[in-house]
Amino acid sequence: MANQLFQQAREAVAYANSVASGSANGDQQEAVMKAKNALSSAFANCTDAERAQLREFQQTIETL
């Protein structure tokens, strides 16, 4: 079974990135905050490989 929190974090980061680039409508600040919360939740319950990807997602969010 796939890690649901990890998937939610990945989707939240993708959405925040889309809002920041203008390809999706929404509040960028709110999207970034939701992505950060999702990343935080996912870190507690994931594998080492997922953690490495979450760190990459975190770097993406920090640049927005």
Secondary structure, 3 states (H helix, E strand, C coil): CCCHHHHHHHHHHHHHHHHHHCCCCCCHHHHHHHHHHHHHHHHCCCCHHHHHHHHHHHHHHHCC
